[in-house]
């Protein structure tokens, strides 16, 4: 009979003579940060902190920006130490602005510092730091006006400064988004994968000099020149051509996003694929953007610690599909909320194209003749008027057929030849932490995936089952300080669909890891004994991965879920270095060494991050892992 067993070692539960492992609770060490740290081939600015900025910006008079905002300007002289021209009036006449940031540490001379109200602190508390770095003026709300004005800087006061940052940043940087073909992707699952696949299609189109057709709603419907570099913005990284830049969050803040657009334009980028989170839409991070094509993948319960309920979550996503945010929509016909959105948009007369991976004949684009394999899938995409395109999803799993079809439909809606788009999509070499294979020469499959919600966990397990001859040994945890309601369902899904389910820690944050595990275990226990696999509970994530590897036999699959591409683990406010891919690889190597200590294994082929389509695969040794990487989804 399958059973539930705890293998956690602690002072209260000693197990044999195993050596003690580091405590998951605070140890008095200085806290880490939640700042993303780049991989070895990712870059970060050297001369200034923060995201990249354009090299050339035409100064914009502060008075012009004040008129744009219709802002109140309290009497405050202009400081000659700001790095901007000195003026002689209380309104800041003579001051020009060359940048904007909401981070006081990232201020550059000539910037507007956006001092925003926060949950615990107000940005105005850091205005002196901004001034010392050369801020030319301050944008804030009435609650921050007095503190900002005390520095002597000109102050622009508006009721909702966060809601005006995007518009302001776009103006300062010369509305760079207007010179880019922008494709935005939203949905609960698949944003990252779809963005990479869209980027693959854009790259192939650029290589072939494929001209694009402007969306009719943009005015004119004329053809744009092809060629140029492509850009990518998302959870894992941002890319400008082949340059890879660390990501702080799924969608950058409005100030950083518009600066990134300006850098892309400056360096010859002509198109960009971008993930758009519900947080970004609610918090105004994409204010100032109008996407040429907006993609809706799917919707399932998630982020209910941020949204009131699933309807509130849907309405947040819904904001992307308005004339203020996008010019055309691409929507998943097969998803319940996607079909609802499709119907609403059609009723409104909004340009919308539907797709169906299930092959529904009423969809504009549908998948037929789908063949799912262990490394990817092939299918025929049937478009309007019966057009047929041979297409492929370069990543395993039926759900990635939907992601590939979404990308193909979006690219076609943007005016790219569907055959060229399909060629680029199928050539994408993989997506970091999304069904990412780890190969150390073992005779079983080892995979890392980012799935961290019940539906995604089930989808990945079903996909892996289809390509596994033997048993599936899966590891999963739930993040702390996040929606607790999904934890029992995640524990139940793992227990029901795995032969070995190892429940472990994800990013406990401020919560007790064992309390999180108890909730997951409760869900697993609800699965009837004859329907569940062996359930193990191991608080230490590295030990949990080793436990799964120890059970693997030829033909089995070891599946590590929840963290995917992440490089750190947040425990009690301290971010420790942790990379599922590296830990899994090391565990496989260690087990092999124990079994055959005198026999060397062949060279590893594991990839810790997907390379650009035009560059070779990457192999990063353990020493290049980082200690302070952003973790899980706290910065969506």
N, C-alpha and C positions, 0 to 999 in steps of 0.2 A: 504494500500500500504506500502511496506517496505520503509524505509527511512534512511537517514544518519543523525546522531545526534552526537554532541560533548558534552561529559560530563566532560571535563577537568575543574577542578577548578584552578584558578590562580588569580593574582591581576587584570587581565584584563577580566576574565570570571568567576565571582562569581556564584556559583550554590547553592542556598538555604543558609543554615547556617552551612554547613559542616566545620569541623575544618581544619585549614591549614595543608598541608602535607609538608614534607621536599622538598626543592628545588632540582631539578635534576642538577643544575649547581654548579660550585665550590663554596665552602663556606669558603675558606681560611684554611681548615684543612690540616695537613700534608698529602701528597699523600700516598696511599697504594702501594703495590707492585703487580706484576703479577705472583708472586710465588705461586705455588699450595700449599694448606694447607691440611693436611690429615684429614680424618674422624676419629672418635674416635678410631676405630680399625685399622687404618692405622698407619704405623710407619715412622719415619724419623731418620736419623743418629743423635746421640747425641753428640759424641765427636768432629765431624767435620761437617762443613756445606756441602751441596751438596748431590748428590745421593750416594748410598752405594758403597763401594770399597771392594775388596777381602782382607782377613786378611793376606794371604801369597802370596807374589810376589817374584819371583827370580829376583834379580837386573840385569839389562841389561846395558852393557857398552855404554856410550854415543857415543863413537867412532863407535860402531857397528850400532847404529841408524843413525848416520851421513852417513855411507856408504850406508845404506838402502835407504836413501833419496837422496843420491848424493848431499848433501847440502853444501853450502859455510859456512865456519866457520871463522868469523873474529877473529883477535887476541883478546882474552879476558881471563884474569886469572880466575881460579876457586875460588869462595869464600868459605872459610871454614865455613861460617855461613849458608850454604844452606842445611845442613842436610845430604849431600852426602859426600863421601870421598874427601879429599882435594888433588888436583893435582898440577903439577908444569909446565905444558905446556900451551901454548896459545890455543891449540886445545881442551882442556878439558880432556886430558888423565887422567885416574884414576877416572873419575866421572862415577857413575852408577846411573841408573834411575829406580824408582819403581812405577811410576804412571804418568799420564798426565791429564791436565784439561785445558779448555779454559776460565774458570772463575777464575779471580785473587783472589776472596774471598774464593774459595774452594781449594786453593793450599795446599798440604801437603808436609812435608819434603821429598826430593828426587824426586819431580815431575818435568816434563817438563811443563812449562807454555806456552800454545799456544796463542800468541798475534796476534789476527786476525784483519784485517781492517774491519771497520764498516761503516754504512751510515753516522754517525755523529762523532764518536770517533774511535780511534784506540786502540786495546788492549795493545799496547806498552805504552799507557798513564798510565797503571796501573801496569807496570812491577815492580816498587819499592814495591808495596804492595805484589806482588807475591814473590819477593825476601825476604821480611820480614817474610813470612810464611814458607820459607824453600825451594823455588824453586831451582832445581839443574841446570837448563838450560832454554833457551827460544827458541821456534820455532816461526818464524815470516816471513814476506815478506820483500823485500828491503825497503819499506816505514817505517818499524818499527825497522830495524836493528840498526841504530845509537842510538836510545833511549834505546833499550834493552842492547846494548853493554856498554852503560854508567854506568850500574849497576855493571859491572865486571863479570857478568855471561857469561858462554859460550852461543853462539847464533848460532842456526841452521837456515840458511836463504834459503828459497825456494820461487819460484814465486807465488805458490798457497798453502799456509799452510793449509787452510781449506780442500783442496782436498787431503792432505797427512795425516790428523789427524787420519782417520780411520785405515789406514794401520799401522801407528805408534802405535796407541793404541792396536790394535790386537797383534802386536809383543811384546809390553811391558807386556801384560797380558797373553802371552803364547797361543795366538790364541784359546781362549776359545770356540768360535762358532763351531769349528771343532768337539767338544765333545758333541754338542747338536743337536738334531733333530730340525731344524728351519722351521717353516711354517709362511710365510709372507703374509699378506692380504692387497691389495690395491683396490681402487675404490672410487667413489664419495660418495656413500651411503652404509651403512651396514658393514663397516670395524670393528667397535667395536663389534657389535652383532656377526658377524662371528668369530671374535677372541675368544669371550667368548664361543661360541659353539664348536670351535676347541679345546679349553682348556678342555671343558667338555668331549670330546671324548678322549683326551690324558690322562685325569685323570682316566677315566674308564679303558683304556688300561693298565695304570700303575698299577691300583689296581689288575688287573687280570694277571699281569706279561706278558702281550702280547708282544711278540717279534716283532720288526719292520724290514722291508726289506729296505736296503739302496737303494736309487734311482740308476738305472743302470748307469747314467752319473757320479755318484760318484766313480764308479770303483768297480767292484766285485759283486754288487747286493747281497751280503751275508746278513745273518740275524744278527741284533743287539739284545743285551739283552734287555728285557723289564724291567718294574718296575721303581723305582725312582720317584722323585717329578716332577712336571710340573711348567712351568713358563708362565707368561702372561705379555705383554708389550703393552700399548695403551693409548688412550685418557683419560680414567677415572682413571686408576691406573696401577701399575706394581705389579705382584705377584711372590713371590718365595715360591712355595708350598702354604701354607695357610697364609704366611706373606704378608700383603698388604702395598704397598709403594706409596706415593703420586706421581702423574705424573706432570711434568712441561709442557709437550707438547705431541702430539700424538706419535711422534717418537723421542727418546732422541738424543742429539748430539752424534757424533761418540765417543768422549772420554768417555761419561757417559754410552753409550750403551755397549761398550766393557768391561768396568768395571762391569756393571750389568751382562753380560754374565759370567764373571769370578767369580762373587759372586754366581751365579746360579750353575756353575760347582762345586764350592767349597762346596756348601751345598747339593749336590746330585741331582740336577735337571738334567734330561736327555732329556727333550723336551720343546720347547717354541713356543707359538703362539704370533704373533706380528703384529701390525698395521704398515703399511708403507705408509706414506703420500707422495704426490707429492713434497711438500717442502723438505722432507727428501731426496728424490732422487736427486733433483736439488742441494741442499746444501751439499751433501756428507755425510749425517748423517749415512747412511748404508754402507759407504765405509768400506771395511774390512769384510763384511758379504757376504756369499754365502748361500742362502736359499735352503733347500732341496726341498721345494715346495713353489711356488709363486702363489697366487690366485688373479684373476681379477674379481671383482664383477660387475662393471658397470661404465659408465662415462656419466655425464651430466654437463652442464655449471656450473662452480664453481671456486672460487679463481681467477677470471679474473682480480683482482687487482694485482695478482702476476704473472700470466701467460698472455702472449700477446693475446691469443685467445684459442679456444677450441682445435685446432690442437696442439698448444704448450703444452697445458695441457695433451693431449693424449700422446705426445712424452715423456713428463716427466714420466708418468706412464709406458710407454713402456720400459724405462731403466731397470725396474725390471726384464724383461723377456729376459735377455741376459745371455750367459754363464758366464760372469763376476759376475752376481748378483744371479743367481738361476740355479738349476739343472733340474727342471721340472716345468711345468705350469699347472694350473687349471683355465679354462676360461669359462665365462658365454656365452653360445651359443645364448641366447635370446637377449642379448644387442647388439645394433648396433656396438659399438666400440669393444665389446667383440668378435663378429663374425669377424670383421676385424683383430683383433689381432690373433684370432685362425687361420685364413687363412694364415697370414704372418708367424706364427710360424711353421705351417705345411709345408709351402714352404721352410722354412729354415732347416727343419729336426729337429727342437727343440722338445724334449719330451713334449707333451701337451695332457691333458684330458679335455673334454668339459662336461658341465652339462646344463640341461634345465628344469627349474621349470614349463615351459609351456608344457613339454612333447614331445618335438620334437624328432622324431624317429632317426634322424641322430646324436644326441648327445650321448656321451659315457655313461653318467648317466642322467636319466630323471625321473621326478616325475609323478606318475599316481595315480588315485583314491584319489585326494586331497580333504580333508574335512576341511574347515576353521571354527573354533569355536571362541567364545568370549575370550578364554584364550590361545588358541594355535591352531595348525593344525596337522592333521595326513596325511600321504601319503605313497605310496609305491615307494621306490627308485629302479628303474630298471637299472642295470648296464650292463657291457659288458657280452656277451654270455647269456643274459637273466636273470642274477642273480637278485633275488628280495629280498629287505630288507624292513621290516616294520619300518617306521621312523616317527619322529614327530618334529615339530617346537614348542618349549615351550613358544613362545611369539606370540601374536596375529598378524594378518595381512598377506595377501597373499605374500607380499615381504619377509616376514621372512621364508616362504617356500623356497624361492631362497637362503636365507642366510644359512638355515639348510642344503640344498642340496649341497651348496658350501663347507660347513664344512665337510660333509660326503665324498664328492668327494676328497677333499684335504687329509683327513685322510686315505682314501683307497689308494690314490696315494703314501702316505708315508709308505704303507705296513701294515696298521692296519686293522684287520678284520672288514669289514663294519658293521656287526651285533653288534659288541662291540662298534664301533664308534657311531652307531645310538642310542644305549642304553645310552651312555654318553651324547650325544647331547640332548636327550629328558629329561634328568635329570637336566639340567642346571636350577637353580631356578629363573632366570631373569637377566636382564642386566640394570644397573643403568641408569635411564633417557631415556630408550628406551621402549616406551609404558608401562611405569611403573605405576601400579595402586596405588592409594592413598585411603585407606579405613579407614574412621573414623566413620563407622556405618551408613553412609547416604544411602538413597534409590535411588541413581543415581550413575552412573559410573564417576569416576574422574581419569584422566590420565595425566601424564607428559611425553613429548617426545622431543627429541633433534632436530627434523626436523627444518632446517634453510635454506632451499633452495626450490624453487618452486616445483620441482618434488617430493621431499620428503614430503612437506606439503600436496600436493594433494594425495599422496599414503596413508599417515596416515589418512587423512580425509575420503577417500574412505573406508579404513579398519574399521574405527570407525563407519561409517554409517551402515555397514553390521551387527554390533552387537548392535545397538542402536534402541530401540523401539520408543523413543520420539525424542526430539530435541537435536541438538549438539550446544554447546556454546563454542567457541574456542577463545583463546587469542594468539596473535603473535606480535612480533616486529622484526626489522631488525637491525643488528649490524652496528655501525658507523665505519668509516675509512676502510670499506670493500666494495667489489663490489656493486656499487649503482644500477647497471642495473637490478638486480633481484628484487628490492623492489616493483615496480608496479605489477609484476607478482605474488609476494607473497600476496600483498594486494588483488588482484583480486581472487586468489585461495581461500583465507579465506572467502571473501564475497560470492563467488559463491557456496561454498560447506558447509557453516555453516548456521545454523538458526540465531545464534547471532555471529557476528565477532567483537571481541574487539581488535582494533589496539593499540599497546602500545610500550613502550621502551624495547629494548633488552640490548645491551651494547653500548650506544651512543658514548662512548669515547670522542673524541674532537669535534664531530659534535653536532649541535643543535638538540635535540630530536624532536622538533616540525617540523623541516625541513625534517627529515627522515619520520615522520608520514605523512606529507603532500604528499610526494611521494607515500607512500603506499596507502593513501586515494585516490590519483589520479587513481591508478590502480583499486581500488575497485569501483570507480565511473564509470569506463569504462564497468563494468558488467551491462547489462540491468536491470532496476529496478525490473522487474518481475522474474529475475533469481537470485537475490541476497537476502541474509538475512538482518536482521537489523545490521547496522554497527555503532559501538560505537568507539570513540577515547578517550583514557585515557592515558595521558603521564606517570603517576605513575604506575609501573608494579604491585605493591601489590594491589593498588586500582582496577586495571583492572581485576586481578584475583578475587577479592571480587565481582566485578560487574558480572562476569560470574557465580560465585557460587550463587549469589542472584537470578538469573533467572532459576536456575535448578529446575526441577520438577521430581517426580518419573518416572524412565525409561529414563531420559535424560542422556547425557554425557557432562561433563566439560572437555575440552582438553586444556592443557597449552603447547604451542609449543615454540621451539627455543633455550632454554638453557639446558634442560635436567638435567644432573648430576651436573651442575656447582654450585658453592657455593658463587659466588660473582657477582657484577654488576659494570662495569667500566663506570663511569660518570665523564667526564671532568678530566680524569687522576687520579681519586680517586676510588679505588676498595672497594666498600661497601659490607658487608655480605648480601647475598641474595641466597635463596635456593627455587626454584619453588615448590619442594615437600613439604617443611616445610610451606611455605606461603599458599599453597593450603590446606594443612591439617588444619592449624590454621583458615583459612577462613571458612572451612566447620564446624569446631567446634564452631566458633563464631556465625555463622548463626543458628546452632542448639540450641545454648544457648539462643539466642534471641527468638526463636520460642517456646522453652520449657525450661525456666530457672530453673525449679525445678526438671527436669528429667535428671539424669545423663546418658551419653552415654556409650556404652560398650567400653572396652579397645581397643585402636587403633592397627591396624596391618600394618600401612604404613611402608615401608622399604625405607630408604634413600640411600642405596647402596646394590647391590647384594652381598650376602655372598658367600663364596666359597662353592662348592657342598658338602663339608664334614662338614660344620659348620652351626649352627642354624641361623635363620633369625635375622637381626639386627634391633633394634629400638633405634634411637638416639634422645634424647631430644633437644629442641631448643638451650639450652645453649651450646651445643657442636658444633654448627655451627661455621664456621670460617670467619674471616673478610678479609683475604687476599688471597682468592682462585683465581687461574687462571681462566679467563673468556673467553667464546666463543671460537673462533678458531684462536686467534692471534698468537698462538704458534704451528701451525700445523707442 
